[in-house]
Amino acid sequence: MNTSAMQLTLLTISEPNRFNIVELLKKGPRSVGDIVQALSIGQPQVSRHLRILSEAGLVKVRRQAQLRIYSLEAQPFQELDSWFDSFSELWEERLDQFEDYMSEIHGKEQP
């Protein structure tokens, strides 16, 4: 897992408009015009955010006649998902310890 790539992904999507664009693209590919309309922000702003997302490797673009259609690149998000999953082991262990502790306490309280 490339830590610097994950940091770039997190940094890039931490900007609210870019986060909202990613949320829209989760539902499927969209044109710039669709994104502008959905987010109610200007086309130049959307284009700038899409360029940044593209440079970070988070979106890809294809031409369809006069339109540019943007969609998400899966790999960076799969890497983030794997990274987040690594924390579930930590929390499961802590919850197991808490459960053992609570069982011990309840066992001592009973006559």
Backbone as JSON, one array per atom type, in Angstrom:
{
  "sequence": "MNTSAMQLTLLTISEPNRFNIVELLKKGPRSVGDIVQALSIGQPQVSRHLRILSEAGLVKVRRQAQLRIYSLEAQPFQELDSWFDSFSELWEERLDQFEDYMSEIHGKEQP",
  "N": [[0.85, -1.17, 0.0], [0.7, 2.1, -0.94], [1.71, 4.7, 0.87], [2.08, 7.49, 0.42], [0.49, 7.9, -1.82], [-2.03, 7.35, -0.77], [-2.2, 9.42, 1.09], [-2.26, 11.59, -0.65], [-4.7, 11.07, -1.92], [-6.52, 11.33, 0.24], [-6.01, 14.0, 0.98], [-6.77, 15.31, -1.37], [-9.55, 14.73, -1.63], [-10.46, 15.96, 0.61], [-11.24, 18.54, 0.27], [-14.27, 20.26, 0.17], [-15.92, 20.64, -2.25], [-14.69, 18.92, -4.07], [-15.01, 16.53, -2.71], [-17.81, 16.34, -2.85], [-18.1, 16.05, -5.62], [-16.89, 13.55, -5.98], [-18.73, 12.02, -4.53], [-20.98, 12.31, -6.21], [-20.02, 11.03, -8.51], [-19.79, 8.46, -7.6], [-22.22, 7.36, -8.05], [-22.23, 6.96, -10.71], [-20.91, 7.58, -14.07], [-20.54, 11.0, -15.17], [-21.19, 14.01, -16.97], [-19.45, 17.18, -17.29], [-21.31, 19.25, -17.33], [-23.53, 18.01, -16.08], [-22.51, 17.73, -13.52], [-22.07, 20.39, -12.79], [-24.71, 21.3, -12.75], [-25.82, 19.67, -10.74], [-24.37, 20.39, -8.45], [-24.58, 23.08, -8.3], [-22.53, 24.98, -8.76], [-20.09, 26.99, -10.47], [-19.07, 26.32, -13.89], [-16.29, 26.72, -14.54], [-15.13, 26.32, -11.99], [-15.89, 23.66, -11.41], [-14.57, 22.34, -13.5], [-11.91, 22.89, -12.8], [-11.71, 21.54, -10.33], [-12.19, 18.93, -11.22], [-9.93, 18.57, -12.81], [-7.92, 18.57, -10.86], [-8.7, 16.31, -9.39], [-8.33, 14.42, -11.37], [-5.55, 14.64, -11.87], [-4.65, 13.63, -9.48], [-5.24, 11.05, -9.81], [-7.76, 10.06, -9.28], [-10.06, 10.27, -10.82], [-11.19, 9.48, -14.14], [-11.39, 10.4, -17.58], [-13.44, 10.4, -20.47], [-14.09, 10.96, -23.91], [-17.16, 11.77, -25.39], [-18.62, 12.39, -28.13], [-19.13, 15.79, -28.13], [-18.91, 15.99, -25.44], [-17.29, 15.62, -22.25], [-16.9, 12.91, -20.28], [-16.83, 11.98, -16.97], [-15.56, 9.64, -14.64], [-15.07, 7.56, -11.72], [-11.87, 6.35, -10.68], [-11.14, 3.16, -9.65], [-9.02, 1.98, -8.11], [-7.54, 3.8, -6.23], [-9.5, 4.18, -4.27], [-10.05, 1.62, -3.46], [-7.64, 1.04, -2.21], [-7.78, 2.83, -0.06], [-9.99, 1.72, 1.24], [-8.97, -0.77, 2.03], [-7.04, 0.13, 3.81], [-8.66, 1.38, 5.77], [-10.03, -0.89, 6.62], [-8.02, -2.18, 8.01], [-8.09, -1.04, 10.48], [-10.32, -2.13, 11.64], [-9.63, -4.57, 12.76], [-8.18, -3.75, 15.0], [-10.21, -2.44, 16.48], [-11.99, -4.56, 16.88], [-10.48, -6.24, 18.52], [-10.2, -4.59, 20.78], [-12.9, -4.32, 21.5], [-13.47, -6.97, 22.11], [-11.85, -7.28, 24.38], [-13.11, -5.45, 26.05], [-15.59, -6.68, 26.3], [-14.84, -9.03, 27.63], [-13.96, -7.88, 30.03], [-16.34, -6.71, 30.98], [-17.87, -9.0, 31.37], [-16.4, -10.19, 33.39], [-16.74, -8.31, 35.46], [-19.55, -8.41, 35.81], [-19.75, -11.03, 36.63], [-18.54, -10.97, 39.12], [-20.32, -9.42, 40.55], [-22.56, -10.95, 40.95], [-24.15, -13.03, 43.44]],
  "CA": [[0.0, 0.0, 0.0], [1.53, 3.29, -1.09], [1.25, 5.69, 1.85], [2.01, 8.84, -0.15], [-0.68, 7.95, -2.71], [-3.22, 7.47, 0.08], [-2.22, 10.77, 1.63], [-2.72, 12.46, -1.73], [-6.13, 10.82, -2.1], [-7.24, 11.96, 1.36], [-5.86, 15.45, 0.87], [-7.55, 15.78, -2.53], [-11.0, 14.67, -1.4], [-10.82, 16.71, 1.82], [-11.87, 19.8, -0.16], [-15.7, 19.93, 0.1], [-16.47, 20.5, -3.6], [-14.15, 17.69, -4.67], [-15.69, 15.43, -2.03], [-19.16, 16.25, -3.43], [-17.96, 15.51, -6.97], [-16.66, 12.11, -5.81], [-20.02, 11.44, -4.14], [-21.81, 12.22, -7.42], [-19.45, 10.05, -9.43], [-20.05, 7.12, -7.05], [-23.49, 6.9, -8.62], [-22.01, 6.66, -12.12], [-20.24, 8.62, -14.85], [-21.29, 12.24, -15.41], [-20.53, 15.07, -17.74], [-19.19, 18.4, -16.53], [-22.6, 19.95, -17.21], [-24.33, 17.34, -15.05], [-21.92, 18.04, -12.21], [-22.36, 21.8, -12.54], [-26.12, 21.42, -12.39], [-26.09, 18.98, -9.48], [-23.73, 21.06, -7.32], [-24.87, 24.52, -8.37], [-21.33, 25.81, -8.77], [-19.74, 27.37, -11.83], [-18.36, 25.37, -14.74], [-14.84, 26.8, -14.37], [-14.77, 25.71, -10.71], [-16.03, 22.21, -11.56], [-13.48, 21.89, -14.36], [-10.67, 22.95, -12.01], [-11.74, 20.44, -9.36], [-12.03, 17.68, -11.97], [-8.53, 18.48, -13.22], [-7.18, 18.19, -9.66], [-9.05, 14.91, -9.13], [-7.7, 13.63, -12.43], [-4.11, 14.64, -11.62], [-4.43, 12.78, -8.31], [-5.55, 9.68, -10.21], [-9.04, 9.63, -8.71], [-11.08, 10.21, -11.86], [-10.73, 9.36, -15.51], [-12.28, 11.11, -18.49], [-13.53, 9.9, -21.86], [-14.87, 11.84, -24.77], [-18.37, 11.24, -26.02], [-18.95, 13.51, -29.02], [-18.61, 17.05, -27.6], [-18.9, 15.95, -23.97], [-16.29, 14.88, -21.49], [-17.6, 12.14, -19.26], [-15.92, 11.65, -15.88], [-15.92, 8.52, -13.76], [-14.08, 7.31, -10.68], [-10.88, 5.28, -10.79], [-11.41, 2.3, -8.49], [-7.86, 1.59, -7.32], [-7.24, 4.61, -5.03], [-10.54, 4.0, -3.26], [-9.83, 0.27, -2.93], [-6.52, 1.15, -1.27], [-8.31, 3.46, 1.17], [-10.86, 0.74, 1.87], [-8.08, -1.73, 2.7], [-6.42, 0.81, 4.94], [-9.68, 1.53, 6.81], [-10.29, -2.23, 7.16], [-6.96, -2.56, 8.95], [-8.48, -0.53, 11.8], [-11.38, -2.96, 12.22], [-8.99, -5.57, 13.63], [-7.87, -3.06, 16.25], [-11.43, -2.21, 17.25], [-12.54, -5.85, 17.28], [-9.68, -6.67, 19.66], [-10.57, -3.77, 21.94], [-14.26, -4.67, 21.91], [-13.38, -8.28, 22.77], [-11.3, -7.04, 25.71], [-14.16, -4.8, 26.82], [-16.6, -7.7, 26.59], [-14.28, -9.87, 28.7], [-13.96, -7.08, 31.26], [-17.73, -6.59, 31.45], [-18.27, -10.32, 31.86], [-15.72, -10.36, 34.66], [-17.42, -7.44, 36.44], [-20.88, -8.95, 36.1], [-19.54, -12.28, 37.36], [-18.2, -10.62, 40.51], [-21.47, -8.78, 41.2], [-23.58, -11.95, 41.28], [-23.84, -13.76, 44.67]],
  "C": [[0.9, 1.24, 0.0], [0.98, 4.42, -0.2], [1.12, 7.08, 1.25], [0.83, 8.97, -1.1], [-1.96, 8.07, -1.89], [-3.34, 8.85, 0.69], [-2.72, 11.75, 0.58], [-4.22, 12.3, -1.96], [-6.92, 11.53, -1.0], [-7.17, 13.48, 1.29], [-6.74, 16.0, -0.25], [-9.03, 15.79, -2.24], [-11.42, 15.4, -0.12], [-11.45, 18.06, 1.48], [-13.35, 19.5, -0.41], [-16.27, 19.77, -1.31], [-15.96, 19.24, -4.28], [-14.79, 16.47, -4.02], [-17.09, 15.24, -2.64], [-19.12, 15.7, -4.85], [-17.75, 14.0, -6.9], [-17.96, 11.42, -5.43], [-20.95, 11.3, -5.34], [-21.32, 11.11, -8.34], [-19.57, 8.62, -8.9], [-21.29, 6.52, -7.68], [-23.36, 6.57, -10.11], [-21.37, 7.83, -12.84], [-21.16, 9.82, -15.1], [-20.48, 13.19, -16.26], [-20.29, 16.27, -16.82], [-20.49, 19.16, -16.3], [-23.5, 19.35, -16.15], [-23.83, 17.69, -13.65], [-22.21, 19.48, -11.82], [-23.79, 21.95, -12.06], [-26.41, 20.8, -11.02], [-25.53, 19.74, -8.28], [-23.99, 22.56, -7.27], [-23.63, 25.38, -8.15], [-20.92, 26.02, -10.22], [-18.93, 26.31, -12.57], [-16.84, 25.5, -14.6], [-14.36, 26.15, -13.07], [-14.83, 24.18, -10.81], [-14.88, 21.67, -12.4], [-12.15, 21.88, -13.61], [-10.61, 21.79, -11.02], [-11.58, 19.09, -10.06], [-10.59, 17.49, -12.44], [-7.68, 18.02, -12.04], [-7.45, 16.72, -9.32], [-8.39, 13.98, -10.14], [-6.19, 13.52, -12.21], [-3.74, 13.76, -10.43], [-4.75, 11.31, -8.61], [-6.87, 9.15, -9.69], [-10.17, 9.54, -9.71], [-10.4, 10.01, -13.22], [-11.79, 10.02, -16.39], [-12.28, 10.41, -19.84], [-14.39, 10.88, -22.65], [-16.05, 11.08, -25.36], [-18.94, 12.39, -26.85], [-18.31, 14.78, -28.45], [-18.46, 17.06, -26.08], [-17.66, 15.24, -23.44], [-17.03, 14.22, -20.33], [-16.57, 11.67, -18.23], [-16.47, 10.48, -15.08], [-14.78, 8.29, -12.77], [-13.11, 6.21, -11.11], [-11.02, 4.45, -9.52], [-10.21, 2.12, -7.57], [-7.58, 2.47, -6.11], [-8.26, 4.41, -3.91], [-10.47, 2.6, -2.67], [-8.69, 0.27, -1.92], [-6.96, 1.8, 0.05], [-9.18, 2.48, 1.94], [-10.04, -0.3, 2.63], [-7.45, -1.12, 3.93], [-7.42, 0.96, 6.09], [-10.0, 0.17, 7.44], [-9.25, -2.65, 8.18], [-7.29, -2.06, 10.37], [-9.56, -1.39, 12.44], [-10.8, -4.04, 13.12], [-8.67, -4.97, 14.99], [-9.12, -2.9, 17.1], [-12.06, -3.51, 17.71], [-11.8, -6.38, 18.51], [-10.06, -5.9, 20.91], [-11.98, -4.08, 22.43], [-14.29, -6.03, 22.6], [-12.86, -8.13, 24.19], [-12.35, -6.4, 26.62], [-15.23, -5.81, 27.22], [-16.12, -8.64, 27.7], [-14.31, -9.14, 30.03], [-15.38, -6.98, 31.84], [-18.23, -7.92, 32.0], [-17.66, -10.59, 33.24], [-16.4, -9.56, 35.75], [-18.78, -8.01, 36.82], [-20.8, -10.26, 36.86], [-19.24, -12.04, 38.81], [-19.4, -10.06, 41.26], [-22.51, -9.82, 41.63], [-23.16, -12.74, 42.52], [-23.53, -15.21, 44.42]]
}
